[in-house]
Amino acid sequence: MNKVPESIRKELAALAAKPENDIDFSDLPATAKQDWRGAVRGKFYRPVKQQLTVRIDADVVEWLKEEGKGYQSRMNDILRAAMLENVRHR
């Protein structure tokens, strides 16, 4: 693992301590709505997986497996959709 040189660490620390009001954004172009067309939030986000053992009714497992490989991912997608729906209605 490369060690960050002391000079760079000092520069980064100085930048982190600088108030936002002191940062010059004048050379940063403004963005328009069309600049973000096609952008995808969380494209590279990979949630941490946790291995566990669950008991699922046999007919539910068969239904998930009917589509072929990836039934565990489909189960996760279904559970995530239910979770997000629940969170949205709180």
Secondary structure, 3 states (H helix, E strand, C coil): CCCCCHHHHHHHHHHHHCCHHHCCCCCCCCCCHHHHCCCCCCCCCCCCCCCCCCCCCHHHHHHHHCCCCCHHHHHHHHHHHHHHHHHHCC
